[in-house]
Amino acid sequence: MTKTIAIIGSGFSALAASCYLAQQGNIVTIYEKNDTIGGRARQFKKDGFTFDMGPSWYWMPDVFERFFHDFGKKTSDYYELIKLNPAYRVYFGINDFINIYDNLEEIKSTFENIEKGSGAKLEGFISQAKSNYDIAIKELVYRPGVSPLELITPQTILKLNQFFSTVSNDIRKEFKNERLVQILEFPVLFLGAKPSNTPSFYNFMNYADFGLGTWHPKTGMFDVIRGIEKLALELGVTIETNSPIEKIVVENKTATGIVINGKIINADIILSGADYHHTETLLDETFRTYSDKYWESRVFAPSSLLFFVGFNKKIENVTHHALFFDVDFNQHAVDIYDHPKWPDAPLFYANFPSKTDKTAAPEGMESGFFLIPLAPGINDSEELREEYFEKIITRFEQLTQRDVKKNITFKKSFCKNDFVTDYNAYKGNAYGMANTLLQTAFLRPKLKSKKVRNLYFTGQLTVPGPGVPPALISGKLVAELIQKSIRP
């Protein structure tokens, strides 16, 4: 039975859902508040420089392949991938860094050279991580979070103890060198929670890192957005930009339309890929499933301070992806999760896409993307942004032994206030709700409204969680729920 479906937002989850829903024969229209599609994965261009504004790590390539395979396609039909080697570099001091290469054998050798016996331990650790990855990514995350029974399988029963220990505990039992510990703890940061609060089972992220590698779409992550947009258009999806939603219309406890610029647009089904909390504010309070008290009690992934920087020369002694862990990892985590404040000494991440993609910067120049994780809801001002840019660029110069400040041609910042303004993000969060034990699977906000018929949700605040691959999966899960509800 064909239905008219209105989708709010055009991020990864909304675009993915639109493809599945159109494939099922529905009439699908996406409404995006901004003037370009992509949500947090938008693109920014200035003076010949090109930047991905959000996600910049392409991990779990099998999830992307599975998405396109559902439509009889391959990723290569829509974009080209480059495997990075080294995948990334981690700085711990002045010219003190560790490269993570594109294969496990070299990574094992790197570990062994730093801590005797750690190479063999790493092989065992990654083997277990692969086992968890096969269970999680091939089975569990493709379940809609409706019931706790979804988590009970013969495989997960055997791994039950891994839900009651933490990634951090397991790593520290095996590895003593603090630098190796931090590298192994790093991947779960993509889940939005501290390694000390993340169940051991989630070490499957280490397999995503060391086992599957780090990739880069030829001209950036926006290639993936463009690819899914092209697929959606081929399937008959309509996309309307500059279309902010003012209200979701509810009649007899059923969603019947949306209001844009004072005009009601009728639809049989409403699906929101926008911020979950914000979407519920588009409803009268009586129709909201989750109260402000509920949202306040959740553990949110960090917000971020981002800088998009153009340099008028090539920067040596850096890789495409670089992590700067020369300060106290744990203290920064405390400043995000336990006692929210601007960190005195922030960890930060730098990404130089022009190292791989020559179109990202004019010839002889470099494009740089810098990110500092911050507590959501934190105070944000231009003065603070400038203060923290000065902190990280000074450390960047010291750690890489490169003088680059004088080569900056422009700089654009993006922080908590912008996440609120551009994405209606709750407390300006950048990554959604953290995947802690009590915020996993059926314990996350539901894909289907409990109070309003024909109203659905997708994206990083619902199932399965934060990250680009989970967003694609979320779009599939909600499309399956919708189709199940409208089958005659």
C-alpha positions in Angstrom: 0.0 0.0 0.0 1.6 3.3 -1.1 1.9 6.0 1.5 3.0 9.6 1.4 5.9 10.0 3.8 7.5 13.3 4.9 11.0 13.0 6.3 12.5 15.8 8.5 16.2 16.3 7.9 18.7 15.1 5.4 21.5 13.5 7.4 22.8 10.0 6.8 19.9 8.3 8.7 17.2 10.3 6.9 18.7 9.8 3.5 19.2 6.1 4.1 15.6 5.7 5.3 14.3 7.7 2.3 16.0 5.1 0.0 14.4 2.1 1.7 11.0 3.7 1.9 11.0 4.8 -1.8 12.2 1.3 -2.8 9.1 0.0 -1.0 6.9 2.1 -3.4 6.1 5.0 -1.1 6.0 8.7 -2.1 8.9 10.2 -0.1 9.9 13.8 0.4 12.8 15.0 2.5 12.5 18.5 4.1 15.8 20.0 5.2 16.0 23.3 7.2 19.4 24.3 5.8 20.3 25.3 2.3 22.3 22.1 1.6 21.8 18.5 2.5 23.9 16.3 4.7 23.0 17.4 8.3 26.2 17.2 10.3 27.9 15.8 7.3 27.6 19.0 5.2 30.4 20.4 3.2 32.1 23.9 3.5 34.0 25.6 0.7 36.0 28.8 0.8 38.8 30.3 -1.3 39.5 27.0 -3.1 39.5 24.9 0.1 37.0 22.2 0.8 36.1 20.7 4.2 33.8 18.0 5.6 32.0 19.8 8.4 31.3 16.7 10.5 32.3 13.1 10.1 35.8 12.6 8.7 36.6 8.9 9.6 35.3 6.3 7.2 35.3 3.1 9.3 33.3 -0.2 8.9 33.3 -0.2 5.1 31.2 -3.4 5.2 28.2 -1.5 6.6 28.3 0.9 3.6 28.6 -2.0 1.2 25.7 -3.7 2.8 23.6 -0.5 2.5 24.2 -0.2 -1.2 23.9 -3.9 -1.8 20.3 -3.7 -0.5 19.6 -1.7 -3.7 21.6 -4.0 -6.0 24.5 -1.5 -6.0 28.0 -1.2 -4.8 29.8 1.8 -3.1 32.0 2.0 -6.2 28.9 2.8 -8.2 28.8 6.1 -6.3 32.2 7.0 -5.0 35.8 5.9 -4.8 37.6 4.8 -1.6 41.3 5.2 -0.7 42.7 3.1 2.2 45.0 5.3 4.3 48.5 4.2 5.3 49.3 5.2 7.9 45.7 5.2 9.0 46.5 7.8 11.6 49.3 9.1 13.8 49.1 9.7 17.6 51.4 12.3 19.1 52.4 12.0 22.8 55.2 14.6 22.9 57.6 16.6 20.7 58.4 14.4 17.8 57.2 11.5 19.9 54.5 9.7 17.9 53.1 6.3 17.0 51.9 5.5 13.5 49.0 3.1 13.1 49.5 1.3 9.8 46.9 -0.3 7.5 47.5 -3.9 8.5 47.5 -5.8 11.8 51.0 -7.3 11.3 52.7 -3.9 11.2 50.6 -2.7 14.1 51.6 -5.8 16.2 55.3 -5.0 15.4 54.7 -1.4 16.5 53.2 -2.6 19.8 55.9 -5.2 20.4 58.7 -2.6 19.9 57.1 -0.5 22.6 56.1 -3.2 25.1 57.6 -6.7 25.0 54.9 -9.3 24.6 52.2 -6.9 23.6 52.2 -8.0 19.9 50.9 -11.5 20.8 48.4 -10.0 23.3 47.2 -7.6 20.6 46.5 -10.5 18.3 44.3 -12.2 20.9 42.6 -9.0 21.8 41.7 -8.2 18.1 40.6 -11.8 17.6 38.1 -11.4 20.4 37.1 -7.9 19.0 36.4 -9.5 15.6 34.2 -12.1 17.2 32.2 -9.3 18.9 32.2 -7.3 15.7 30.6 -10.3 13.8 27.9 -10.6 16.4 27.3 -6.9 16.8 27.5 -5.5 13.3 26.1 -8.6 11.4 23.3 -9.3 13.9 22.5 -7.2 16.9 22.6 -3.6 15.5 20.1 -4.6 12.8 17.4 -5.1 15.4 15.0 -2.3 16.2 15.4 -1.9 19.9 11.9 -2.9 20.7 12.6 -5.6 23.2 15.4 -6.8 25.5 15.0 -10.2 24.0 16.7 -8.9 20.9 20.0 -9.1 22.8 19.6 -12.7 23.8 21.2 -15.0 21.3 23.4 -18.1 21.9 26.4 -15.9 21.0 25.6 -13.1 23.4 24.8 -15.5 26.3 28.4 -16.7 25.9 29.7 -13.2 26.1 27.4 -12.0 28.9 30.3 -11.2 31.2 31.5 -8.6 28.6 28.5 -6.4 29.4 29.5 -6.1 33.0 33.2 -5.2 32.6 34.5 -2.2 30.7 36.7 -1.7 27.6 39.2 0.2 29.8 39.5 -2.5 32.4 40.1 -5.2 29.8 42.7 -3.2 28.0 44.6 -2.3 31.2 44.7 -6.0 32.3 46.7 -6.8 29.1 48.7 -3.7 28.3 50.8 -1.6 30.7 52.3 1.0 28.4 50.1 4.1 28.8 50.5 5.1 25.2 49.3 1.7 23.9 46.4 1.8 26.3 45.3 5.2 25.0 45.5 4.0 21.4 43.3 1.0 22.2 40.9 3.1 24.2 40.5 5.7 21.4 38.1 3.9 19.1 35.3 3.6 21.6 35.3 7.4 21.8 33.3 7.2 18.6 30.5 5.7 20.7 30.3 8.9 22.7 31.3 7.6 26.2 34.3 7.2 28.3 36.2 3.9 27.8 35.7 3.3 31.6 31.9 3.5 31.1 31.7 1.4 27.9 30.9 -2.3 28.2 33.7 -4.6 27.1 31.6 -6.0 24.3 32.1 -2.7 22.5 35.8 -3.5 21.9 34.5 -4.5 18.4 35.4 -0.9 17.6 39.1 -2.0 17.9 38.5 -4.5 15.1 36.8 -1.8 13.1 40.1 0.2 13.6 42.9 -2.4 13.3 41.1 -5.1 11.4 39.2 -3.2 8.7 41.3 0.0 8.5 40.7 3.6 7.9 39.4 4.8 4.5 38.8 8.1 2.8 36.3 8.8 0.0 38.3 10.3 -2.8 37.1 13.9 -2.3 35.8 13.6 1.3 32.9 12.2 3.3 30.5 14.4 1.4 31.0 12.0 -1.5 29.0 9.5 0.5 26.2 12.0 1.1 26.2 12.8 -2.6 26.2 9.1 -3.4 23.2 8.3 -1.2 21.4 11.4 -2.5 21.9 10.2 -6.1 20.5 6.8 -5.1 17.5 8.4 -3.4 16.8 10.5 -6.5 17.1 7.5 -8.7 14.5 5.8 -6.5 12.1 8.8 -6.8 12.7 10.7 -3.6 12.1 14.4 -3.6 14.4 16.7 -1.6 13.4 20.2 -0.5 16.0 22.4 1.2 15.4 25.7 3.1 12.3 24.0 4.7 12.4 24.3 8.5 9.6 22.5 10.2 7.5 24.7 12.5 5.1 22.0 13.8 4.0 18.4 13.5 0.3 18.3 13.0 -1.5 15.7 15.1 -5.2 14.8 14.8 -6.8 12.1 16.9 -3.4 11.1 18.2 -2.2 10.5 14.7 0.5 12.5 12.8 -1.1 13.9 9.7 1.3 16.5 8.4 4.0 19.2 9.0 3.9 22.9 8.9 6.6 24.8 6.9 6.4 28.6 6.5 2.9 28.6 7.9 1.7 26.1 5.3 0.4 22.6 6.2 1.9 19.7 4.2 -0.2 16.6 4.6 1.5 13.2 4.9 0.4 9.7 5.9 3.6 9.2 7.9 6.1 11.5 9.5 9.7 10.4 10.0 12.2 12.6 11.8 15.9 12.3 11.2 16.4 15.6 13.1 17.4 15.9 16.7 14.9 13.7 18.7 14.5 16.1 21.6 13.9 19.0 19.1 11.4 17.0 17.1 9.3 16.4 20.2 9.2 20.1 20.8 7.3 20.4 17.5 4.5 18.4 19.2 2.1 19.7 21.8 3.5 18.6 25.2 0.8 16.0 25.8 2.2 14.1 22.7 5.8 14.0 23.8 7.1 10.6 24.9 10.2 11.9 26.7 10.2 14.7 29.2 12.8 17.4 29.7 13.7 15.5 32.9 14.4 12.4 30.9 16.7 14.2 28.5 18.5 15.9 31.3 19.2 12.5 32.9 20.8 11.0 29.8 24.5 10.7 29.2 25.3 12.6 26.0 28.2 12.3 23.7 30.4 15.4 23.6 29.9 18.6 21.7 32.9 19.9 19.8 34.8 23.0 19.0 35.8 22.7 15.3 38.1 24.9 13.2 38.3 24.8 9.4 41.7 26.3 8.5 43.4 27.2 5.2 47.2 27.2 5.1 49.1 28.8 2.2 51.8 26.1 2.3 52.1 22.3 2.6 52.6 21.1 6.2 55.2 18.5 6.7 55.5 15.9 9.5 51.8 15.3 9.8 49.5 12.6 8.4 45.9 12.8 7.0 44.5 12.0 10.5 46.5 13.0 13.7 45.5 12.6 17.3 47.2 14.8 20.0 47.3 12.8 23.3 50.2 14.8 24.9 48.0 15.8 27.8 46.0 13.9 30.5 43.5 11.7 28.7 41.5 11.0 31.9 41.3 14.6 33.0 39.9 15.7 29.7 37.2 13.0 30.0 36.4 14.3 33.6 36.0 17.8 32.1 33.5 16.4 29.6 31.4 13.9 31.6 31.9 14.3 35.3 32.5 18.0 36.0 31.6 19.8 32.7 33.9 22.7 32.0 36.3 23.9 29.3 39.4 21.7 29.7 42.6 23.3 30.9 44.6 21.1 28.6 42.5 19.6 25.8 43.2 16.6 23.7 42.5 17.4 20.1 42.3 15.9 16.6 43.6 17.3 13.3 42.7 16.2 9.9 44.5 17.3 6.7 42.3 16.0 3.8 44.5 17.6 1.2 47.2 15.0 2.1 45.0 12.5 0.3 42.7 14.6 -1.8 44.4 17.2 -4.0 41.0 19.0 -4.6 40.7 19.9 -0.9 43.1 22.8 -1.2 44.7 25.0 -3.9 48.0 23.7 -5.3 50.8 24.0 -2.8 48.4 24.7 0.1 46.9 22.6 2.9 43.4 22.3 4.3 43.2 21.6 8.1 40.3 20.5 10.3 40.8 20.7 14.0 38.5 19.3 16.7 38.4 19.6 20.5 35.8 17.4 22.3 33.8 19.5 24.8 31.0 18.9 27.4 27.5 19.4 25.8 25.7 22.5 27.1 28.9 24.3 27.9 29.2 28.1 27.6 30.3 29.1 24.1 31.8 32.5 23.0 34.0 33.8 20.3 36.6 34.8 23.0 36.8 31.2 24.2 37.0 29.8 20.7 40.0 32.1 20.0 41.7 31.2 23.3 41.4 27.5 22.6 42.6 27.8 19.0 45.7 29.5 20.3 46.2 26.7 22.8 46.0 23.9 20.2 47.8 25.6 17.4 50.7 26.4 19.7 50.9 22.8 20.8 50.6 21.6 17.3 53.6 23.7 16.3 55.6 22.4 19.3 54.7 18.7 18.8 55.2 18.6 15.0 58.2 21.1 15.1 56.5 23.1 12.3 55.9 26.8 12.3 52.4 27.2 10.7 50.6 30.1 12.4 52.0 32.7 9.9 50.7 30.5 7.1 47.0 30.6 8.0 45.0 32.3 5.3 41.6 31.9 6.9 39.9 30.2 9.9 36.3 29.4 10.5 35.1 28.0 13.9 32.0 25.9 14.7 31.0 25.1 18.3 28.1 24.4 20.6 26.0 27.4 19.7 26.3 26.5 16.0 25.2 22.9 16.7 22.1 24.3 18.3 21.4 26.8 15.6 22.2 24.7 12.5 21.1 21.3 13.8 18.8 22.0 16.7 21.1 19.7 18.7 20.2 19.1 22.3 22.7 21.1 24.4 24.7 21.4 21.2 25.8 17.8 21.3 27.9 16.7 18.2 27.5 12.9 18.3 24.2 12.1 20.0 23.6 10.0 23.0 26.4 7.9 24.4 26.3 4.1 24.2 26.6 3.3 27.8 25.3 0.0 29.3 22.0 1.7 30.4 21.7 3.5 27.0 22.1 0.5 24.7 19.6 -1.1 22.3 16.1 -1.2 23.8 17.1 1.3 26.5 17.5 4.1 23.9 14.7 6.4 22.7 12.4 4.4 20.4 12.2 4.5 16.7 8.4 4.7 16.9 6.5 7.3 19.0 4.6 5.8 21.9 2.0 8.5 21.9 1.4 9.5 18.3 0.5 7.1 15.5 2.4 7.3 12.2 5.3 9.3 13.8 8.8 7.7 13.7 12.3 8.7 14.5 15.8 7.8 13.2 19.4 8.9 13.9 22.0 9.1 16.6 19.6 9.6 19.5 17.8 6.4 18.8 18.8 2.9 17.8 21.5 1.8 17.3 23.5 4.9 18.3 26.1 7.5 17.3 28.3 7.3 14.2 27.9 7.2 10.4 27.5 3.4 10.0 24.9 3.2 12.8 23.1 6.1 11.1 22.7 4.1 7.9 21.5 1.1 10.0 19.0 3.3 11.8 17.5 4.4 8.5 17.0 0.8 7.5 15.5 -0.2 10.9 12.9 2.5 10.9 12.0 1.9 7.2 11.4 -1.7 8.1 9.2 -0.7 11.1 7.2 1.7 8.9 6.7 -0.9 6.1 5.6 -3.5 8.6 3.0 -1.1 10.0 1.5 -0.2 6.6 1.4 -3.7 5.1 -2.3 -4.6 4.3 
